[in-house]
């Protein structure tokens, strides 16, 4: 739990809607906070998720909350139950959900390894819950130990929470946060880093978090985004995991989605049968027609259990099934055969009697960032097979239902002809409602665009009619588009395109590397998402240093001056050894040297350190060291001249500043070295001052254009 603050949305004791009394703040997030509250009528505990004030009037975030509320339709004990959204009189929007009493899986992770037996139980429980969500086309996208709570501490009562960035994969639905990456790097599936997500991504994340809890430590996936991308394409190391958990995790976390279990049914079948992949699948069931269609009479007395449409089970091998199991298998074959005969029209007069639907909708989609898909209705099995083959060729998926509708007799031929025409586009979407069609897409080929636009602006094939809307895109990404985003997201000094694209911009496979400083990890993620939205398939690496708010304040006021050959070196005051990392522990004595390059012989050097607490210490000039001209500092020496500005504590004397690391102020401090052609300030600055006072003084002198170079380095203070 977190401590409440005066500016929080709710305070302990507040009563919402005359019903829910706030008892505790459970946690804070980037856009919302979560509280525990008690229903004063029933005494039942609930969790309250409230949008922060700055987002409560934003329609985009209100859509987020509404979509999360809609997940209440997923009914399973392993999925947190949502209630409804409400708004306070002050305009704050909050969402009610079940409060789950018990430790989070992240807490168990901190406590150490869990047993393979408990983790198999946990995997089965969570998989059952996710199956219920996946059956409604909801993908979680953010599975990690902190999103699973063990009710009463029992793995068999695990509950999945926080569907805040869940994705609705129904045809035509938009994801809550778009198609871009969502989730946590440590547990995200490899395809999520490039914006591709489906049920198999949840399978990967579940496997990865189970492996982490088996080991009792979070995965080590790399120190920077490039390492993350590289490591994500490697299989996870399960060498020390006992069977059958090892084989389960290997199949769940295969880097290539096609090599994983393809749905939660397969995961559950594997667990139930102790790792035997040859078990009779529960998925070999013909799906009944939609509720609105008449139900045909079954061929046998056996009753097929309802289940989602999936592929048939593998044929049982001789000698591996008991007699009873063979009877069950035979019943399924009879049911499947009877249903296939009914759907094929063999009963009656030979004409297919598929259920009627209105409207008769089919959407065939091939976007750039997610796999191709075909979803909707088709008039016969032949078209279903042909479309499935086409989507397989594109690495995509299908969800097609045989049905009848108000379409022309040549509909299948007409649609497939249009499909042949649009496939060469870079991205495209063919949406049909009955005989009315809509083509949208983009291409870098101007001749293809002109040809298709001319063709489909006139007569369409057969009985189809419709519209076409195509855009011409460039093979290159204009660097100015990236600069525009960098200016928008810069919150801690300038951001730079480090790999300097050519005059026409970034090529089709040229990575985008951004360097600079940002205020928070959320800033990094937001910038990454924004650039990936325009980057197509290019790799985006944000190699930005995260500074604290005080450092960022000064960063925004520092003069816009180039760096120079001036060096800033760190060493340990006790041992004299150099500390290249700039990292010092509590009680250590940092010594700081500034090295004047050989070519620098005129001007003035000012050295300050901005402490993590927001205090600026002026190392030079100061009252004990007034003369900071380069000529005086050289003292007649030529070449490179080292200049000590922070001393060992045993050399502390007048004009010599020395300090040790204090545990009360840990984090990042910044050394600032300014070379100016005249004294930087009109009067001597005090030995210490606030960051605000320093930045105001810098702003006053910036207009005089005094500064010729600016060099900085970060000093890190840490507990251990």
C-alpha positions in Angstrom: 0.0 0.0 0.0 1.1 3.6 -0.6 0.9 6.6 1.7 -1.8 9.2 0.7 -0.9 12.7 -0.2 -2.8 16.0 0.1 -3.3 16.3 -3.6 -4.7 12.8 -4.1 -8.1 12.3 -5.7 -9.5 10.7 -2.5 -8.5 10.9 1.1 -9.0 8.2 3.8 -12.6 8.4 5.1 -14.1 10.0 2.0 -17.4 8.4 1.0 -18.3 7.9 -2.7 -21.8 7.9 -3.9 -23.1 7.8 -0.3 -22.0 4.2 -0.3 -18.2 3.5 -0.5 -15.9 4.7 2.3 -12.2 5.0 1.3 -10.0 2.9 3.6 -6.6 2.8 1.9 -4.5 3.8 -1.1 -3.4 0.5 -2.8 -1.2 1.9 -5.5 -0.4 4.7 -8.0 -0.3 4.6 -11.8 0.6 6.9 -14.6 -3.1 7.8 -15.3 -5.0 6.4 -12.4 -4.8 5.4 -8.7 -6.4 2.5 -7.0 -8.0 2.5 -3.5 -9.6 0.0 -1.2 -13.1 1.0 -0.1 -15.9 -0.6 2.0 -19.6 -0.7 1.0 -21.2 0.9 4.1 -24.5 -0.9 3.4 -23.3 -4.4 2.9 -19.8 -4.2 4.4 -18.3 -5.7 1.2 -14.8 -4.5 0.2 -14.3 -3.2 -3.3 -11.3 -1.7 -5.2 -11.8 1.8 -6.7 -9.8 2.8 -9.8 -9.9 6.6 -10.3 -8.6 8.6 -13.3 -6.3 11.4 -12.3 -7.9 14.8 -12.5 -6.0 15.8 -15.6 -7.4 12.8 -17.5 -11.0 12.8 -16.3 -12.1 15.3 -18.9 -10.2 13.6 -21.7 -12.5 11.6 -24.0 -9.6 9.2 -25.0 -9.1 8.2 -21.3 -12.8 8.0 -20.7 -12.9 5.4 -23.5 -10.2 3.5 -21.7 -12.3 3.3 -18.5 -15.5 2.4 -20.4 -13.7 -0.4 -22.3 -12.3 -1.7 -19.1 -15.8 -1.7 -17.5 -17.0 -3.8 -20.5 -14.7 -6.6 -19.4 -17.2 -7.3 -16.7 -18.9 -9.5 -19.3 -16.0 -12.0 -18.8 -17.3 -14.2 -16.0 -14.8 -16.4 -14.4 -13.5 -16.8 -10.8 -9.9 -16.2 -12.1 -10.7 -12.9 -13.7 -11.4 -9.8 -11.5 -15.0 -8.7 -11.7 -15.7 -5.2 -12.7 -18.9 -3.2 -11.8 -19.4 0.2 -13.3 -18.0 3.6 -13.9 -19.2 6.6 -11.9 -18.4 10.3 -11.7 -17.9 12.4 -8.6 -19.4 15.9 -8.2 -15.9 17.3 -8.8 -15.8 15.5 -12.2 -13.5 12.6 -11.3 -14.3 9.3 -13.0 -13.9 6.1 -11.1 -14.4 2.4 -11.8 -15.6 -0.2 -9.2 -14.2 -3.7 -9.1 -13.8 -6.6 -6.7 -11.2 -6.3 -4.0 -9.0 -9.4 -3.8 -7.5 -10.2 -0.4 -4.1 -11.8 -0.8 -0.5 -11.3 -1.8 0.3 -10.3 -5.4 2.5 -12.7 -7.4 5.1 -9.9 -7.4 5.2 -10.1 -3.6 5.8 -13.9 -3.9 8.6 -13.2 -6.4 10.3 -10.9 -3.8 10.0 -13.7 -1.2 11.9 -16.2 -3.3 11.3 -19.2 -5.6 7.9 -21.0 -5.7 7.6 -24.8 -6.1 7.0 -26.3 -9.5 3.8 -28.0 -8.1 2.3 -24.6 -7.0 3.2 -23.0 -10.3 1.5 -25.8 -12.3 -1.6 -25.2 -10.2 -1.3 -21.4 -10.8 -0.8 -21.9 -14.5 -3.9 -24.0 -14.8 -6.0 -21.6 -12.8 -4.8 -18.5 -14.8 -5.1 -20.3 -18.1 -8.7 -21.1 -17.4 -9.5 -17.5 -16.6 -7.6 -16.2 -19.7 -9.5 -18.7 -21.8 -12.7 -17.1 -20.7 -11.4 -13.7 -21.8 -9.9 -15.0 -25.0 -13.3 -16.7 -25.9 -14.7 -13.2 -25.8 -11.8 -11.9 -28.0 -10.2 -10.0 -25.1 -6.4 -10.2 -24.8 -4.8 -8.9 -21.6 -1.5 -7.7 -23.1 0.1 -6.8 -19.7 0.4 -10.1 -17.8 3.1 -9.8 -15.1 3.5 -10.9 -11.5 1.9 -7.6 -10.2 -1.3 -8.3 -12.2 -2.0 -11.7 -10.5 -3.2 -11.9 -6.9 -3.3 -15.1 -4.9 -6.6 -15.0 -3.0 -6.0 -16.2 0.5 -2.4 -16.9 -0.6 -3.6 -20.0 -2.6 -2.3 -20.6 -6.2 -5.5 -22.4 -6.9 -7.4 -19.2 -6.2 -5.3 -16.9 -8.4 -7.1 -13.9 -9.9 -6.0 -11.8 -12.9 -6.5 -8.1 -12.5 -5.8 -4.8 -14.4 -7.2 -5.2 -17.9 -6.5 -1.5 -18.4 -4.6 -1.9 -21.7 -6.5 -5.0 -22.8 -7.1 -5.5 -26.5 -10.5 -6.4 -28.1 -9.7 -8.6 -31.1 -13.3 -8.7 -32.4 -13.6 -7.6 -36.1 -13.5 -3.8 -36.4 -12.7 -3.2 -32.8 -10.0 -0.8 -31.8 -7.5 -1.6 -29.1 -7.6 0.5 -25.9 -4.1 2.0 -26.5 -3.8 1.3 -30.2 -1.8 -1.4 -31.9 1.5 -0.2 -30.5 3.5 -1.9 -27.8 1.7 -2.3 -24.5 2.9 -4.2 -21.5 6.1 -4.7 -19.5 9.3 -5.5 -21.4 10.4 -8.2 -19.0 7.3 -10.3 -19.6 6.1 -9.1 -23.0 6.1 -11.5 -26.0 8.7 -10.6 -28.7 6.0 -9.7 -31.2 4.6 -7.1 -28.8 7.7 -5.0 -29.2 6.7 -4.3 -32.8 3.0 -3.8 -32.0 1.6 -7.3 -32.8 -0.6 -8.9 -30.1 -3.0 -11.9 -30.0 -3.9 -14.6 -27.5 -0.5 -16.2 -28.0 1.1 -13.1 -26.5 -0.7 -13.8 -23.2 0.5 -17.4 -23.3 4.1 -16.2 -23.6 3.7 -13.6 -20.8 2.1 -16.2 -18.5 5.0 -18.6 -19.2 7.6 -15.9 -18.6 6.2 -14.8 -15.2 5.9 -18.4 -14.1 9.5 -19.0 -14.9 10.4 -15.8 -13.0 8.5 -17.0 -9.9 10.2 -20.5 -10.2 13.5 -18.7 -10.0 12.5 -16.1 -7.5 13.8 -13.2 -9.5 12.7 -11.0 -12.4 14.1 -11.8 -15.9 17.3 -10.0 -16.9 16.4 -8.8 -20.4 19.1 -6.3 -21.1 20.3 -2.8 -20.1 18.9 -0.9 -23.1 16.2 -1.2 -25.7 18.5 -2.7 -28.3 19.5 -5.5 -25.9 15.9 -6.1 -25.1 15.0 -6.6 -28.8 17.9 -9.0 -29.3 17.2 -11.0 -26.1 13.5 -11.3 -26.8 14.3 -13.3 -29.9 16.1 -15.9 -27.9 14.4 -18.9 -26.1 14.2 -18.5 -22.4 16.6 -20.5 -20.3 14.7 -23.3 -18.6 17.6 -25.7 -18.1 17.0 -26.0 -14.3 13.2 -26.4 -14.4 11.9 -29.9 -13.7 9.4 -31.7 -16.0 6.7 -31.4 -16.9 6.9 -27.6 -16.1 10.0 -27.3 -18.3 8.3 -28.6 -21.4 5.2 -26.5 -20.6 7.2 -23.3 -20.3 9.3 -24.1 -23.4 6.2 -24.4 -25.5 4.5 -21.4 -23.9 7.5 -19.0 -24.4 8.8 -20.0 -27.9 10.0 -16.7 -29.5 8.1 -17.4 -32.7 4.3 -17.3 -32.0 3.6 -20.2 -34.4 5.9 -22.5 -32.3 3.9 -21.9 -29.1 0.6 -23.3 -27.9 -1.9 -21.6 -30.1 -4.6 -21.1 -27.5 -5.4 -21.7 -23.9 -7.2 -25.0 -24.6 -3.9 -26.5 -25.7 -2.1 -25.2 -22.6 -4.8 -26.7 -20.4 -4.8 -30.0 -22.3 -1.0 -30.3 -21.8 -1.3 -29.6 -18.0 -4.2 -32.0 -17.5 -2.3 -34.8 -19.2 1.0 -34.3 -17.5 2.8 -33.1 -20.6 1.4 -35.6 -23.1 0.7 -33.7 -26.3 -1.1 -36.6 -27.9 -4.1 -36.4 -25.5 -7.5 -36.2 -27.1 -8.3 -32.6 -27.6 -11.5 -31.1 -26.2 -11.4 -28.8 -29.1 -12.7 -31.4 -31.6 -16.3 -30.1 -31.5 -18.4 -28.7 -34.3 -19.6 -25.2 -33.4 -23.4 -24.9 -33.4 -25.0 -22.3 -35.6 -25.6 -18.8 -34.1 -28.4 -18.4 -31.7 -30.6 -16.6 -34.3 -30.4 -19.6 -36.7 -32.6 -22.7 -36.5 -30.9 -25.7 -34.8 -30.8 -28.8 -37.0 -31.6 -32.2 -35.5 -28.5 -34.1 -34.4 -27.6 -37.3 -36.3 -26.8 -39.2 -33.0 -28.0 -39.0 -29.5 -24.6 -37.7 -28.3 -24.6 -34.1 -27.2 -21.6 -32.0 -28.3 -20.4 -29.6 -25.7 -20.3 -25.9 -26.8 -16.8 -24.6 -27.6 -15.1 -22.1 -29.9 -14.3 -23.0 -33.5 -10.9 -24.7 -33.6 -9.0 -27.4 -35.5 -9.6 -31.1 -35.2 -7.7 -33.2 -32.8 -4.8 -35.5 -34.0 -5.8 -39.1 -34.9 -5.3 -41.4 -31.9 -2.4 -43.8 -32.3 -3.0 -47.6 -32.1 -2.5 -49.0 -28.6 -2.5 -45.7 -26.8 -6.3 -45.3 -26.1 -8.5 -47.3 -23.7 -11.7 -48.8 -24.9 -13.8 -46.1 -23.2 -11.8 -43.3 -24.8 -12.3 -44.9 -28.2 -16.0 -44.8 -27.7 -15.8 -41.1 -26.9 -13.7 -40.5 -30.0 -16.2 -42.4 -32.1 -19.0 -40.3 -30.7 -17.2 -37.1 -31.7 -16.5 -38.4 -35.2 -20.3 -39.2 -35.6 -21.2 -35.8 -34.2 -18.7 -34.1 -36.5 -19.8 -36.1 -39.5 -23.4 -35.4 -38.9 -22.8 -31.7 -38.5 -20.6 -31.5 -41.6 -23.4 -33.3 -43.5 -25.9 -30.8 -42.3 -23.7 -27.8 -43.2 -22.9 -29.4 -46.5 -26.6 -29.7 -47.4 -26.7 -33.5 -47.7 -29.9 -33.7 -45.8 -32.9 -32.2 -47.6 -32.6 -31.4 -51.2 -28.8 -31.0 -51.6 -28.8 -27.2 -51.2 -26.7 -25.8 -48.3 -28.9 -24.7 -45.4 -26.6 -22.3 -43.6 -28.1 -20.0 -41.0 -29.2 -16.7 -42.5 -27.5 -13.5 -41.3 -28.2 -9.8 -41.9 -26.0 -7.9 -42.5 -23.7 -10.3 -44.3 -20.3 -8.9 -43.3 -16.8 -9.9 -44.3 -13.7 -7.9 -43.4 -10.3 -8.9 -44.9 -7.5 -6.9 -43.4 -3.7 -6.7 -43.9 -2.4 -3.8 -41.8 1.3 -3.1 -41.5 1.7 -3.6 -37.7 -0.4 -6.7 -37.0 -1.0 -10.1 -38.8 -3.5 -10.2 -41.7 -7.0 -11.5 -40.8 -10.3 -12.5 -42.4 -13.4 -12.3 -40.2 -17.1 -12.6 -40.9 -19.4 -14.7 -43.1 -18.8 -16.7 -46.3 -21.4 -18.5 -48.4 -19.7 -21.9 -48.8 -16.9 -24.2 -47.6 -14.8 -23.7 -50.8 -14.5 -19.9 -50.2 -13.7 -20.5 -46.5 -10.9 -22.9 -47.5 -9.6 -20.5 -50.1 -9.6 -17.5 -47.8 -8.0 -19.5 -45.0 -5.2 -20.5 -47.4 -4.7 -16.9 -48.5 -4.4 -15.7 -44.9 -2.0 -18.5 -44.0 0.2 -17.3 -46.9 0.2 -13.9 -45.3 0.9 -15.2 -41.9 -2.5 -14.3 -40.8 -5.6 -15.8 -39.2 -9.3 -16.4 -40.0 -12.6 -16.5 -38.1 -15.1 -17.4 -40.8 -18.7 -18.6 -40.4 -20.7 -20.3 -43.1 -24.0 -18.5 -43.6 -26.5 -17.3 -46.1 -27.4 -13.7 -46.8 -28.6 -11.1 -49.3 -25.6 -11.4 -51.8 -25.4 -11.9 -55.6 -24.7 -15.5 -56.9 -21.3 -14.5 -58.1 -20.3 -13.0 -54.8 -17.5 -15.5 -54.0 -15.9 -15.0 -57.5 -16.2 -11.2 -57.3 -14.7 -10.9 -53.8 -11.7 -13.1 -54.6 -11.1 -11.1 -57.8 -11.0 -7.9 -55.8 -8.7 -9.6 -53.2 -6.2 -10.4 -56.0 -6.1 -6.8 -56.9 -5.5 -5.3 -53.5 -2.9 -7.9 -52.2 0.1 -6.0 -53.8 -0.7 -2.9 -51.6 1.6 -2.3 -48.7 -1.4 -2.3 -46.3 -5.0 -2.7 -47.2 -8.5 -3.5 -45.9 -11.4 -4.9 -47.9 -14.7 -4.6 -46.0 -18.0 -6.0 -47.4 -21.5 -5.6 -46.2 -23.6 -7.6 -48.6 -22.7 -6.5 -52.1 -21.3 -3.2 -51.0 -17.5 -3.0 -50.7 -15.0 -0.6 -49.4 -11.2 -0.7 -50.2 -8.8 1.4 -48.1 -5.0 1.1 -48.1 -1.6 2.6 -48.9 1.3 2.0 -51.3 4.6 3.4 -52.2 4.0 2.5 -55.9 2.3 5.5 -57.6 1.5 3.4 -60.8 -0.3 0.8 -58.7 -2.3 3.4 -56.9 -3.3 5.1 -60.1 -4.3 1.8 -61.7 -6.5 0.6 -58.8 -8.1 4.0 -58.3 -9.1 4.2 -62.0 -10.4 0.6 -62.0 -12.5 0.8 -58.8 -13.7 4.3 -59.4 -15.8 2.8 -62.2 -17.4 -0.7 -62.5 -16.7 -3.3 -59.8 -16.5 -7.0 -60.6 -19.9 -8.8 -61.0 -22.6 -7.5 -58.7 -20.4 -5.6 -56.3 -20.4 -1.9 -55.8 -18.4 0.3 -53.6 -15.6 2.9 -53.0 -11.8 3.0 -52.9 -9.6 5.2 -50.9 -5.8 4.8 -51.3 -2.9 6.9 -50.2 0.6 7.2 -51.6 3.3 6.8 -48.9 7.0 7.4 -49.2 9.7 4.7 -48.8 11.5 7.2 -46.6 10.6 8.8 -43.2 11.2 12.5 -43.2 13.5 13.4 -40.3 11.4 16.5 -39.8 8.5 14.3 -38.7 10.7 12.8 -36.0 12.0 16.3 -34.9 8.4 17.4 -34.5 7.7 14.6 -32.1 11.0 15.2 -30.2 10.0 18.9 -29.7 6.6 17.7 -28.3 7.9 15.1 -25.9 11.1 16.9 -24.7 10.6 17.5 -21.0 14.2 17.6 -19.8 16.4 19.3 -22.4 16.8 18.7 -26.1 16.4 15.3 -27.8 18.6 14.4 -30.8 18.4 12.0 -33.7 21.8 10.4 -33.2 22.2 8.5 -36.4 21.7 11.6 -38.7 19.5 10.4 -41.5 20.3 11.6 -45.1 18.5 14.4 -46.9 15.6 12.2 -47.9 15.1 10.8 -44.4 15.2 7.3 -43.0 15.4 4.4 -45.4 12.9 1.5 -45.2 15.1 -0.5 -42.8 17.1 2.2 -41.2 16.8 2.3 -37.4 15.9 5.5 -35.5 18.2 6.3 -32.5 17.3 9.1 -30.2 19.6 10.4 -27.5 19.3 13.1 -24.8 17.6 13.3 -21.4 14.0 12.7 -20.2 12.3 13.3 -16.9 10.8 9.8 -16.3 10.5 6.3 -17.5 7.0 7.1 -18.6 8.4 9.9 -20.8 10.7 7.3 -22.5 7.8 4.9 -23.1 5.5 7.7 -24.4 8.2 8.9 -26.9 8.9 5.4 -28.0 5.2 4.8 -28.7 4.8 8.1 -30.6 7.8 7.5 -32.9 6.8 3.9 -33.5 3.5 5.1 -34.7 5.2 6.8 -37.7 8.2 4.5 -38.0 6.5 1.6 -39.9 8.8 -1.4 -39.4 11.9 0.5 -38.4 13.6 -0.2 -35.1 13.2 2.7 -32.6 15.8 3.0 -29.8 15.4 5.7 -27.2 18.8 5.9 -25.6 17.9 8.8 -23.2 19.2 9.3 -19.7 16.4 9.7 -17.1 17.1 12.6 -14.8 15.2 13.8 -11.7 12.8 16.8 -11.9 15.4 19.3 -10.5 18.0 18.3 -13.0 15.4 18.7 -15.8 14.6 22.2 -14.6 18.2 23.2 -15.0 18.5 21.3 -18.3 15.8 23.5 -19.8 17.6 26.7 -18.8 21.1 25.7 -19.7 22.6 27.7 -22.6 22.4 26.2 -26.1 26.1 25.8 -26.5 28.3 23.0 -28.0 30.3 20.6 -26.0 34.1 20.9 -26.0 37.2 18.9 -25.3 37.1 19.8 -21.6 37.1 16.5 -19.6 35.4 15.8 -16.3 37.0 13.0 -14.3 35.9 11.2 -11.0 38.1 9.4 -8.5 37.8 8.0 -5.0 39.2 10.4 -2.3 40.3 7.5 0.0 42.1 5.3 -2.6 42.9 7.8 -5.4 41.5 5.3 -7.9 39.6 6.6 -10.9 35.8 5.9 -10.9 34.8 5.9 -14.7 31.2 5.0 -13.9 30.7 8.1 -11.7 28.9 5.9 -9.2 29.7 6.4 -5.5 28.3 4.7 -2.4 27.3 6.2 1.0 30.3 7.6 2.9 32.6 7.6 -0.2 34.4 10.8 -1.0 34.0 11.8 -4.7 37.0 13.8 -6.1 36.3 15.8 -9.2 38.9 17.0 -11.8 38.3 19.2 -14.8 41.0 18.8 -17.5 41.6 22.0 -19.6 42.5 20.9 -23.2 45.8 22.1 -24.8 44.0 24.4 -27.2 42.0 26.3 -24.6 44.0 29.3 -23.4 41.5 32.2 -22.9 38.2 32.9 -21.3 36.7 31.8 -18.0 35.7 28.4 -16.6 32.7 28.0 -14.2 32.1 24.7 -12.5 28.9 23.9 -10.5 27.3 20.7 -9.2 23.5 20.4 -9.0 22.8 18.1 -6.1 19.9 15.5 -6.3 18.2 17.5 -3.5 17.9 20.6 -5.8 20.8 22.6 -4.3 23.5 24.1 -6.6 27.1 24.1 -5.2 29.5 26.5 -7.0 32.9 24.7 -7.1 34.5 27.5 -9.1 34.5 30.5 -8.9 33.5 30.9 -5.2 34.5 33.1 -2.3 37.6 30.9 -1.6 38.6 30.7 -5.3 37.7 33.9 -7.0 39.9 33.9 -10.1 38.6 31.5 -12.7 40.2 32.8 -15.8 41.9 30.1 -17.9 45.2 32.1 -17.9 45.2 32.2 -14.1 44.2 28.5 -13.8 47.0 27.4 -16.1 49.6 29.1 -13.9 52.0 29.2 -16.9 51.5 25.5 -17.8 51.1 24.4 -21.4 49.2 21.4 -22.9 46.5 19.6 -21.0 46.1 21.0 -17.5 44.1 19.0 -14.8 42.2 21.3 -12.4 40.9 19.9 -9.1 37.5 21.3 -8.1 36.4 18.8 -5.4 39.0 17.5 -3.1 39.7 14.5 -0.8 38.2 15.2 2.7 41.6 15.1 4.3 42.7 18.0 2.1 39.8 20.2 3.0 41.0 23.8 3.5 40.0 27.4 2.6 38.9 27.4 -1.1 39.0 23.7 -1.3 35.6 22.0 -1.4 35.3 18.4 -0.2 32.2 16.3 0.4 31.1 12.7 1.1 28.0 10.8 0.0 25.1 11.2 2.5 22.3 8.6 2.6 19.7 11.3 2.9 20.2 12.5 -0.7 20.7 9.6 -3.1 20.3 9.7 -6.9 21.8 11.7 -9.7 23.7 14.9 -9.4 25.0 16.9 -12.4 28.4 18.5 -12.9 28.1 21.6 -15.1 31.2 23.1 -16.8 30.7 26.4 -18.7 33.4 28.1 -20.7 32.6 31.7 -21.4 34.6 34.5 -23.1 33.9 36.9 -20.1 32.9 36.3 -16.4 29.6 34.4 -16.5 27.8 36.3 -13.8 27.9 40.1 -13.0 28.6 39.3 -9.3 29.9 36.3 -7.4 27.2 33.7 -6.7 26.9 32.3 -3.2 28.6 29.1 -2.3 25.2 27.3 -2.5 21.9 28.3 -3.9 18.6 26.9 -5.1 18.3 25.4 -8.6 15.6 28.1 -9.3 18.0 30.9 -8.4 20.7 29.5 -10.5 18.5 29.0 -13.5 17.2 32.5 -13.3 20.8 33.9 -13.2 21.7 31.7 -16.2 18.6 33.0 -18.1 19.6 36.6 -17.5 23.1 36.0 -19.0 21.9 33.8 -21.8 20.9 36.9 -23.8 24.5 38.1 -23.7 25.6 35.0 -25.6 28.7 34.7 -23.3 28.9 30.9 -23.3 31.2 29.2 -25.8 30.9 25.6 -24.6 28.9 23.5 -22.2 30.1 20.1 -20.8 28.3 18.0 -18.2 28.6 14.7 -16.4 26.3 12.8 -14.1 27.5 11.7 -10.6 25.4 8.9 -9.1 25.1 8.3 -5.4 23.7 5.0 -4.1 23.1 3.0 -1.0 24.9 -0.1 -2.3 
